Amino acid sequence: MNAILRLCIPPILTGFILLGRGAAAPPPSAGSVALISKVVLDVTCKEAGSDWQNAKRGQTLASGDKVKTGSKSVAIIKFKDNSLVRVRELTELTVTGAMNGSAFSKAVEMKSGVVGFNIKKQQAGEEFRFSSPTSVASIRGTGGSFCSSTVADTLIVTAGLVEFTNNSSDQKVDVPAGYTGISKPDGTIAVRPSTPEEQAAAEQAARVSEEDNRLEFDLRDNRGNSKRLKIDYKE
């Protein structure tokens, strides 16, 4: 006869599982801009006036906080409006936010690296911006990827429309879905159709995988046998 494994789940764990079915992490606190909803390997964060520390899932981010990823590492930042920024490896950025009446504008200031993004449609008076020393990408609600380097900034749009500005020349271009914008430190900026490889890379950069929406627990029965429990959920 096959033995039946009985799992005893404590009430507090049961409550946590039920919570996980509705959201990936607790909502940001009133004084925060966003929270870190996913941490993979080497992810650190830094508050103003403090040292770099290991980031934790569910950790809130205030305006001015920095996030950095190491090699083969990923972090997902979730803003109050449910906009998602997927921070790829070897990336450093700063999150900022400001209230203007009831409108809440957000920004990600890139020092270097790559992010994928799925930005919710912004309300009247609101804005979401990606910026670097070279460029500013003003987003009303769209998806794609943004890469900042000393050579050029590359914006690939997979959905929606982005206004892309070169800081040196103040020249602006509109980058629609299916197009790539390239902005250089010498002031030049251009837009062209994306290659299939660029679109695929941008979609991959912004994609939230099944593992990003999964809770996992190690459970033991009364005989000490262990079992891995995986729970997939949708936000």
Backbone as CSV, one residue per row, in Angstrom:
resi,resn,N_x,N_y,N_z,CA_x,CA_y,CA_z,C_x,C_y,C_z
1,MET,0.852,-1.190,0.000,0.000,0.000,0.000,0.885,1.236,0.000
2,ASN,0.572,2.168,-0.834,1.347,3.391,-0.879,1.039,4.262,0.333
3,ALA,2.093,4.784,0.918,1.918,5.655,2.073,1.385,7.003,1.625
4,ILE,0.501,7.584,2.440,-0.063,8.896,2.147,0.669,9.935,2.973
5,LEU,1.214,10.950,2.322,1.950,12.008,2.998,0.961,13.062,3.472
6,ARG,0.883,13.251,4.778,-0.005,14.265,5.343,0.821,15.496,5.700
7,LEU,0.431,16.647,5.142,1.143,17.891,5.390,0.366,18.710,6.401
8,CYS,1.043,19.093,7.463,0.421,19.934,8.485,0.885,21.365,8.260
9,ILE,-0.018,22.221,7.813,0.333,23.604,7.516,-0.160,24.488,8.645
10,PRO,0.740,25.164,9.355,0.326,26.025,10.452,-0.594,27.132,9.954
11,PRO,-1.501,27.634,10.830,-2.429,28.696,10.422,-1.729,29.922,9.864
12,ILE,-0.600,30.326,10.453,0.077,31.525,9.969,0.574,31.333,8.551
13,LEU,1.009,30.080,8.204,1.464,29.795,6.844,0.287,29.791,5.888
14,THR,-0.847,29.246,6.351,-2.038,29.242,5.520,-2.449,30.654,5.157
15,GLY,-2.398,31.550,6.127,-2.743,32.941,5.858,-1.798,33.570,4.873
16,PHE,-0.516,33.225,4.977,0.477,33.783,4.052,0.238,33.289,2.637
17,ILE,-0.151,31.998,2.505,-0.447,31.445,1.188,-1.631,32.170,0.567
18,LEU,-2.683,32.402,1.374,-3.849,33.106,0.848,-3.499,34.518,0.428
19,LEU,-2.646,35.173,1.176,-2.185,36.509,0.801,-1.432,36.459,-0.508
20,GLY,-0.586,35.434,-0.693,0.213,35.333,-1.902,-0.623,35.167,-3.144
21,ARG,-1.833,34.616,-3.021,-2.670,34.438,-4.192,-3.126,35.765,-4.761
22,GLY,-3.139,36.828,-3.941,-3.650,38.098,-4.413,-2.578,39.075,-4.823
23,ALA,-1.337,38.932,-4.335,-0.292,39.914,-4.648,1.069,39.298,-4.432
24,ALA,2.052,39.796,-5.171,3.399,39.261,-5.079,4.091,39.716,-3.814
25,ALA,3.706,40.853,-3.284,4.337,41.416,-2.102,3.377,42.434,-1.515
26,PRO,3.553,42.807,-0.224,2.669,43.795,0.370,2.777,45.124,-0.345
27,PRO,1.701,45.937,-0.333,1.751,47.215,-1.041,2.741,48.165,-0.392
28,PRO,3.281,49.124,-1.163,4.208,50.082,-0.595,3.553,50.883,0.518
29,SER,4.322,51.277,1.509,3.800,52.089,2.590,3.541,53.498,2.090
30,ALA,2.838,54.288,2.921,2.393,55.611,2.488,3.555,56.511,2.090
31,GLY,4.715,56.382,2.753,5.834,57.268,2.468,6.782,56.750,1.411
32,SER,6.441,55.643,0.751,7.348,55.044,-0.211,6.926,55.340,-1.635
33,VAL,7.866,55.115,-2.561,7.615,55.282,-3.981,7.279,53.933,-4.622
34,ALA,7.952,52.890,-4.164,7.824,51.568,-4.772,8.301,50.528,-3.773
35,LEU,8.292,49.272,-4.203,8.887,48.208,-3.406,9.606,47.235,-4.325
36,ILE,10.504,46.455,-3.734,11.215,45.421,-4.471,10.404,44.139,-4.360
37,SER,9.806,43.704,-5.474,8.924,42.537,-5.435,9.640,41.242,-5.797
38,LYS,10.884,41.327,-6.289,11.632,40.119,-6.630,13.118,40.389,-6.493
39,VAL,13.854,39.454,-5.917,15.304,39.544,-5.768,15.907,38.224,-6.219
40,VAL,16.813,38.277,-7.187,17.506,37.080,-7.653,19.013,37.310,-7.531
41,LEU,19.660,36.521,-6.663,21.104,36.559,-6.438,21.562,37.897,-5.861
42,ASP,22.507,38.575,-6.503,23.202,39.720,-5.918,22.471,41.031,-6.214
43,VAL,21.597,41.425,-5.301,20.871,42.697,-5.424,21.080,43.487,-4.135
44,THR,21.527,44.723,-4.261,21.739,45.583,-3.107,20.975,46.888,-3.284
45,CYS,20.717,47.561,-2.168,20.034,48.849,-2.224,20.685,49.798,-1.224
46,LYS,20.418,51.083,-1.399,21.098,52.101,-0.591,20.155,53.270,-0.363
47,GLU,19.933,53.592,0.901,19.189,54.790,1.252,20.147,55.972,1.313
48,ALA,19.608,57.171,1.216,20.444,58.369,1.289,21.183,58.407,2.625
49,GLY,22.496,58.601,2.565,23.306,58.707,3.777,23.672,57.390,4.419
50,SER,23.382,56.265,3.757,23.701,54.949,4.328,24.551,54.155,3.351
51,ASP,25.009,52.978,3.794,25.835,52.110,2.955,24.948,51.142,2.168
52,TRP,25.556,50.520,1.159,24.857,49.499,0.385,24.564,48.296,1.276
53,GLN,23.354,47.758,1.174,22.952,46.589,1.940,22.204,45.616,1.036
54,ASN,22.196,44.334,1.427,21.471,43.335,0.648,19.985,43.677,0.593
55,ALA,19.410,43.619,-0.594,17.989,43.917,-0.769,17.161,42.695,-0.407
56,LYS,15.926,42.937,0.036,15.019,41.866,0.405,13.697,42.027,-0.328
57,ARG,13.094,40.910,-0.655,11.779,40.936,-1.292,10.762,41.604,-0.367
58,GLY,9.979,42.527,-0.906,9.003,43.251,-0.116,9.533,44.528,0.501
59,GLN,10.827,44.802,0.327,11.429,46.014,0.885,10.927,47.245,0.141
60,THR,10.511,48.266,0.883,10.001,49.482,0.262,11.147,50.412,-0.113
61,LEU,10.893,51.237,-1.124,11.877,52.193,-1.610,11.300,53.599,-1.520
62,ALA,12.024,54.497,-0.879,11.627,55.899,-0.802,12.277,56.669,-1.942
63,SER,11.804,57.875,-2.190,12.383,58.699,-3.242,13.854,58.961,-2.946
64,GLY,14.718,58.671,-3.914,16.151,58.845,-3.741,16.907,57.578,-3.416
65,ASP,16.191,56.471,-3.158,16.862,55.202,-2.872,17.458,54.615,-4.156
66,LYS,18.574,53.907,-4.001,19.290,53.315,-5.131,19.176,51.792,-5.084
67,VAL,19.197,51.175,-6.264,19.182,49.720,-6.390,20.277,49.325,-7.375
68,LYS,20.991,48.235,-7.058,22.093,47.781,-7.912,22.070,46.264,-8.003
69,THR,22.315,45.747,-9.210,22.363,44.303,-9.420,23.760,43.867,-9.834
70,GLY,24.155,42.684,-9.397,25.439,42.122,-9.773,25.311,41.236,-11.005
71,SER,26.361,40.467,-11.281,26.376,39.576,-12.442,25.294,38.509,-12.308
72,LYS,24.557,38.255,-13.414,23.510,37.242,-13.482,22.449,37.432,-12.406
73,SER,22.176,38.672,-12.057,21.217,38.995,-11.007,20.088,39.865,-11.568
74,VAL,18.922,39.783,-10.928,17.735,40.502,-11.390,16.957,41.006,-10.188
75,ALA,16.370,42.189,-10.331,15.423,42.704,-9.342,14.211,43.239,-10.076
76,ILE,13.040,43.080,-9.468,11.825,43.667,-10.022,11.320,44.716,-9.047
77,ILE,11.115,45.930,-9.555,10.613,47.039,-8.751,9.171,47.301,-9.155
78,LYS,8.295,47.325,-8.170,6.873,47.562,-8.411,6.493,48.904,-7.803
79,PHE,5.997,49.815,-8.638,5.589,51.141,-8.175,4.144,51.117,-7.675
80,LYS,3.736,52.201,-7.030,2.414,52.251,-6.409,1.281,52.082,-7.414
81,ASP,1.519,52.486,-8.658,0.477,52.348,-9.674,0.540,51.002,-10.391
82,ASN,1.340,50.071,-9.842,1.532,48.717,-10.388,2.398,48.685,-11.639
83,SER,3.053,49.790,-11.973,4.059,49.761,-13.028,5.231,48.902,-12.571
84,LEU,5.799,48.132,-13.502,6.882,47.214,-13.173,8.145,47.586,-13.936
85,VAL,9.266,47.585,-13.235,10.581,47.786,-13.844,11.436,46.588,-13.495
86,ARG,11.894,45.880,-14.514,12.721,44.685,-14.299,14.181,45.087,-14.479
87,VAL,14.940,45.085,-13.405,16.326,45.541,-13.402,17.227,44.373,-13.772
88,ARG,17.875,44.476,-14.923,18.728,43.400,-15.393,20.102,43.451,-14.712
89,GLU,20.969,42.493,-15.045,22.263,42.393,-14.372,23.144,43.609,-14.636
90,LEU,24.023,43.887,-13.676,25.024,44.956,-13.775,24.384,46.310,-14.074
91,THR,23.322,46.597,-13.343,22.576,47.847,-13.510,22.511,48.587,-12.182
92,GLU,22.646,49.899,-12.239,22.486,50.741,-11.056,21.534,51.879,-11.385
93,LEU,20.557,52.112,-10.493,19.564,53.145,-10.736,19.086,53.754,-9.427
94,THR,18.394,54.880,-9.566,17.784,55.579,-8.439,16.308,55.777,-8.740
95,VAL,15.448,55.494,-7.766,14.014,55.734,-7.950,13.638,57.041,-7.255
96,THR,12.795,57.827,-7.899,12.311,59.079,-7.304,10.817,59.198,-7.555
97,GLY,10.163,60.006,-6.737,8.740,60.243,-6.900,8.343,61.534,-6.220
98,ALA,7.311,62.196,-6.759,6.851,63.465,-6.192,5.358,63.610,-6.422
99,MET,4.659,64.147,-5.417,3.237,64.407,-5.525,3.002,65.844,-5.970
100,ASN,2.042,66.020,-6.885,1.591,67.353,-7.294,0.072,67.335,-7.214
101,GLY,-0.454,67.701,-6.048,-1.872,67.508,-5.792,-2.148,66.027,-5.654
102,SER,-3.046,65.500,-6.474,-3.346,64.068,-6.449,-2.534,63.294,-7.480
103,ALA,-1.763,64.022,-8.309,-0.962,63.370,-9.354,0.373,62.929,-8.781
104,PHE,0.784,61.716,-9.130,2.020,61.134,-8.610,2.947,60.832,-9.776
105,SER,4.026,61.576,-9.913,4.983,61.369,-10.998,6.185,60.596,-10.480
106,LYS,6.669,59.662,-11.297,7.760,58.772,-10.911,8.893,58.850,-11.917
107,ALA,10.094,58.488,-11.468,11.238,58.488,-12.369,12.238,57.425,-11.934
108,VAL,12.939,56.897,-12.928,14.061,55.991,-12.690,15.281,56.626,-13.330
109,GLU,16.253,56.993,-12.506,17.480,57.611,-12.999,18.539,56.526,-13.152
110,MET,18.949,56.291,-14.386,19.887,55.213,-14.699,21.323,55.728,-14.647
111,LYS,22.164,55.013,-13.935,23.589,55.295,-13.985,24.235,54.460,-15.089
112,SER,23.838,53.206,-15.171,24.322,52.297,-16.216,23.469,51.040,-16.179
113,GLY,23.440,50.300,-17.317,22.769,49.014,-17.326,21.528,48.989,-18.194
114,VAL,20.663,47.987,-17.934,19.479,47.737,-18.751,18.285,47.465,-17.847
115,VAL,17.136,48.034,-18.227,15.877,47.710,-17.550,14.830,47.379,-18.599
116,GLY,13.938,46.459,-18.244,12.730,46.233,-19.015,11.582,46.864,-18.252
117,PHE,10.549,47.327,-18.961,9.485,48.030,-18.245,8.116,47.743,-18.829
118,ASN,7.143,47.709,-17.920,5.719,47.666,-18.254,5.062,48.758,-17.416
119,ILE,4.852,49.914,-18.016,4.369,51.083,-17.295,2.870,51.245,-17.525
120,LYS,2.111,51.360,-16.432,0.676,51.560,-16.528,0.373,52.939,-17.115
121,LYS,-0.793,53.066,-17.734,-1.192,54.343,-18.302,-1.238,55.402,-17.213
122,GLN,-0.549,56.514,-17.438,-0.466,57.571,-16.447,-1.704,58.469,-16.515
123,GLN,-2.128,58.926,-15.331,-3.288,59.792,-15.251,-2.909,61.229,-15.613
124,ALA,-3.905,62.095,-15.748,-3.654,63.499,-16.088,-2.720,64.130,-15.069
125,GLY,-1.679,64.774,-15.561,-0.716,65.423,-14.677,0.386,64.521,-14.173
126,GLU,0.304,63.212,-14.476,1.316,62.259,-14.039,2.306,61.967,-15.163
127,GLU,3.461,61.445,-14.763,4.484,61.102,-15.738,5.380,60.014,-15.163
128,PHE,5.883,59.174,-16.037,6.919,58.210,-15.672,8.094,58.445,-16.607
129,ARG,9.291,58.678,-16.022,10.456,58.990,-16.845,11.608,58.055,-16.534
130,PHE,12.338,57.678,-17.579,13.651,57.072,-17.446,14.659,58.120,-17.881
131,SER,15.699,58.322,-17.087,16.690,59.333,-17.443,18.097,58.806,-17.212
132,SER,19.044,59.410,-17.927,20.463,59.106,-17.799,21.207,60.410,-18.034
133,PRO,22.525,60.434,-17.886,23.257,61.660,-18.230,23.068,62.086,-19.686
134,THR,22.664,61.153,-20.550,22.538,61.447,-21.984,21.117,61.772,-22.411
135,SER,20.114,61.094,-21.835,18.760,61.157,-22.395,17.677,61.122,-21.329
136,VAL,16.446,61.454,-21.796,15.235,61.305,-20.990,14.171,60.641,-21.848
137,ALA,13.546,59.586,-21.315,12.430,58.925,-21.990,11.178,59.177,-21.160
138,SER,10.223,59.931,-21.733,8.976,60.278,-21.040,7.878,59.319,-21.478
139,ILE,7.291,58.628,-20.506,6.384,57.518,-20.792,5.010,57.793,-20.209
140,ARG,3.971,57.566,-21.017,2.601,57.728,-20.559,1.944,56.375,-20.243
141,GLY,2.509,55.317,-20.732,1.972,53.980,-20.508,2.388,53.074,-21.646
142,THR,3.374,52.238,-21.419,3.920,51.451,-22.520,4.851,50.369,-21.984
143,GLY,5.435,49.603,-22.911,6.384,48.561,-22.545,7.589,48.590,-23.454
144,GLY,8.696,48.031,-22.960,9.918,47.987,-23.745,11.136,47.845,-22.869
145,SER,12.273,48.353,-23.373,13.514,48.292,-22.603,14.305,49.576,-22.820
146,PHE,15.139,49.899,-21.818,15.990,51.080,-21.883,17.382,50.677,-21.429
147,CYS,18.384,50.960,-22.267,19.774,50.622,-21.972,20.601,51.892,-21.965
148,SER,21.363,52.110,-20.894,22.214,53.292,-20.784,23.675,52.866,-20.691
149,SER,24.520,53.493,-21.534,25.955,53.236,-21.499,26.687,54.512,-21.868
150,THR,28.004,54.484,-21.782,28.806,55.662,-22.137,28.808,55.906,-23.642
151,VAL,28.479,54.892,-24.428,28.475,55.022,-25.886,27.176,55.637,-26.388
152,ALA,26.035,55.141,-25.893,24.724,55.617,-26.328,23.648,55.055,-25.414
153,ASP,22.488,55.712,-25.422,21.291,55.170,-24.795,20.433,54.552,-25.885
154,THR,19.889,53.367,-25.612,19.051,52.682,-26.590,17.688,52.402,-25.970
155,LEU,16.641,52.918,-26.608,15.269,52.724,-26.167,14.539,51.879,-27.206
156,ILE,14.024,50.728,-26.785,13.262,49.846,-27.669,11.839,49.778,-27.130
157,VAL,10.858,50.127,-27.962,9.462,50.181,-27.528,8.692,49.015,-28.137
158,THR,8.023,48.253,-27.268,7.224,47.116,-27.732,5.736,47.417,-27.721
159,ALA,5.320,48.447,-26.975,3.910,48.837,-26.926,3.824,50.295,-26.516
160,GLY,2.900,51.046,-27.132,2.715,52.435,-26.762,3.623,53.386,-27.523
161,LEU,3.846,54.562,-26.952,4.627,55.624,-27.573,5.444,56.328,-26.509
162,VAL,6.725,56.615,-26.804,7.622,57.259,-25.854,8.246,58.496,-26.498
163,GLU,8.268,59.606,-25.762,9.004,60.791,-26.204,10.440,60.678,-25.686
164,PHE,11.392,60.696,-26.609,12.801,60.465,-26.297,13.572,61.760,-26.547
165,THR,14.290,62.258,-25.537,14.972,63.547,-25.616,16.458,63.393,-25.350
166,ASN,17.279,64.034,-26.176,18.718,64.082,-25.934,19.023,65.291,-25.061
167,ASN,19.687,65.075,-23.936,19.937,66.160,-22.995,20.899,67.215,-23.529
168,SER,21.832,66.818,-24.380,22.841,67.741,-24.884,22.278,68.702,-25.935
169,SER,21.534,68.165,-26.892,20.996,68.979,-27.987,19.557,69.415,-27.754
170,ASP,18.884,68.804,-26.780,17.468,69.043,-26.494,16.573,68.628,-27.672
171,GLN,17.085,67.831,-28.565,16.276,67.311,-29.665,15.373,66.184,-29.160
172,LYS,14.159,66.133,-29.717,13.174,65.139,-29.294,12.723,64.313,-30.489
173,VAL,12.468,63.019,-30.234,11.854,62.149,-31.238,10.789,61.310,-30.541
174,ASP,9.755,60.941,-31.285,8.759,60.000,-30.784,9.156,58.595,-31.224
175,VAL,9.155,57.671,-30.264,9.502,56.282,-30.552,8.252,55.432,-30.338
176,PRO,7.605,54.982,-31.422,6.398,54.151,-31.268,6.750,52.676,-31.127
177,ALA,5.733,51.865,-30.915,5.925,50.417,-30.816,6.548,49.882,-32.088
178,GLY,7.538,48.998,-31.929,8.212,48.417,-33.071,9.405,49.213,-33.550
179,TYR,9.752,50.273,-32.811,10.869,51.132,-33.211,11.911,51.231,-32.097
180,THR,13.117,51.648,-32.495,14.247,51.813,-31.576,14.768,53.243,-31.670
181,GLY,14.954,53.859,-30.516,15.555,55.182,-30.466,16.974,55.084,-29.936
182,ILE,17.906,55.841,-30.555,19.309,55.829,-30.135,19.749,57.267,-29.887
183,SER,20.214,57.545,-28.678,20.636,58.882,-28.278,22.089,58.821,-27.821
184,LYS,22.933,59.738,-28.363,24.359,59.697,-28.084,24.825,60.948,-27.321
185,PRO,25.934,60.826,-26.589,26.447,61.975,-25.823,26.817,63.178,-26.688
186,ASP,27.059,62.987,-27.998,27.422,64.114,-28.860,26.204,64.938,-29.283
187,GLY,25.021,64.566,-28.810,23.818,65.331,-29.100,22.939,64.758,-30.187
188,THR,23.400,63.753,-30.899,22.591,63.158,-31.964,21.567,62.188,-31.383
189,ILE,20.423,62.142,-32.051,19.363,61.233,-31.646,18.614,60.804,-32.896
190,ALA,18.247,59.540,-32.983,17.595,59.017,-34.183,16.631,57.916,-33.786
191,VAL,15.669,57.648,-34.673,14.710,56.570,-34.467,14.606,55.773,-35.762
192,ARG,14.498,54.456,-35.635,14.413,53.571,-36.801,13.613,52.337,-36.411
193,PRO,13.139,51.589,-37.400,12.447,50.337,-37.074,13.380,49.377,-36.314
194,SER,12.854,48.728,-35.317,13.636,47.748,-34.564,13.889,46.514,-35.412
195,THR,15.002,45.870,-35.170,15.225,44.562,-35.766,14.424,43.528,-34.969
196,PRO,14.111,42.385,-35.559,13.421,41.330,-34.806,14.180,40.930,-33.540
197,GLU,15.506,40.955,-33.626,16.321,40.596,-32.452,16.166,41.627,-31.339
198,GLU,16.087,42.917,-31.715,15.911,43.965,-30.714,14.550,43.855,-30.026
199,GLN,13.499,43.612,-30.810,12.171,43.479,-30.229,12.099,42.270,-29.295
200,ALA,12.709,41.168,-29.714,12.710,39.969,-28.874,13.474,40.212,-27.580
201,ALA,14.602,40.926,-27.670,15.403,41.219,-26.479,14.643,42.135,-25.525
202,ALA,13.914,43.131,-26.083,13.146,44.047,-25.247,12.001,43.330,-24.545
203,GLU,11.322,42.452,-25.267,10.233,41.684,-24.661,10.760,40.780,-23.559
204,GLN,11.917,40.188,-23.785,12.527,39.331,-22.778,12.939,40.137,-21.553
205,ALA,13.475,41.327,-21.785,13.927,42.178,-20.673,12.775,42.586,-19.774
206,ALA,11.586,42.801,-20.369,10.432,43.264,-19.602,9.575,42.138,-19.057
207,ARG,9.800,40.923,-19.551,8.917,39.809,-19.192,9.070,39.428,-17.728
208,VAL,7.929,39.219,-17.080,7.895,38.661,-15.736,7.579,37.186,-15.883
209,SER,8.527,36.323,-15.543,8.370,34.889,-15.768,7.467,34.259,-14.727
210,GLU,7.114,32.983,-14.958,6.294,32.252,-13.993,6.958,32.199,-12.633
211,GLU,8.296,32.119,-12.631,9.007,32.058,-11.356,8.860,33.350,-10.567
212,ASP,8.575,34.474,-11.258,8.384,35.735,-10.570,7.049,35.774,-9.838
213,ASN,6.100,34.920,-10.211,4.794,34.845,-9.572,4.609,33.487,-8.908
214,ARG,5.606,33.077,-8.146,5.541,31.774,-7.498,6.022,31.881,-6.050
215,LEU,5.262,31.288,-5.155,5.673,31.140,-3.760,6.105,29.697,-3.548
216,GLU,7.208,29.486,-2.805,7.704,28.143,-2.547,7.961,27.956,-1.051
217,PHE,7.605,26.782,-0.542,7.785,26.475,0.865,8.349,25.068,1.017
218,ASP,9.167,24.862,2.039,9.613,23.533,2.425,8.754,23.082,3.600
219,LEU,7.987,22.004,3.423,7.097,21.497,4.463,7.546,20.109,4.900
220,ARG,7.265,19.769,6.152,7.617,18.455,6.691,6.392,17.824,7.326
221,ASP,6.281,16.477,7.181,5.197,15.790,7.864,5.671,15.397,9.259
222,ASN,4.790,14.686,10.020,5.144,14.350,11.398,6.217,13.277,11.504
223,ARG,6.654,12.709,10.357,7.752,11.742,10.356,9.075,12.379,9.943
224,GLY,9.035,13.681,9.667,10.262,14.379,9.281,10.540,14.379,7.796
225,ASN,9.623,13.802,6.997,9.796,13.801,5.548,9.490,15.194,4.990
226,SER,10.304,15.660,4.060,10.121,16.998,3.521,9.471,16.960,2.144
227,LYS,8.777,18.042,1.815,8.132,18.177,0.517,8.185,19.646,0.122
228,ARG,8.472,19.905,-1.155,8.534,21.267,-1.686,7.156,21.640,-2.234
229,LEU,6.561,22.690,-1.693,5.261,23.144,-2.133,5.426,24.412,-2.958
230,LYS,4.881,24.411,-4.198,4.964,25.556,-5.086,3.550,26.061,-5.367
231,ILE,3.366,27.363,-5.249,2.061,27.960,-5.483,2.211,29.068,-6.510
232,ASP,1.569,28.920,-7.663,1.569,29.950,-8.681,0.316,30.812,-8.496
233,TYR,0.469,32.115,-8.712,-0.652,33.034,-8.523,-0.588,34.130,-9.559
234,LYS,-1.708,34.807,-9.724,-1.796,35.951,-10.619,-2.114,37.183,-9.802
235,GLU,-1.538,38.341,-10.234,-1.822,39.581,-9.516,-3.147,40.155,-9.974
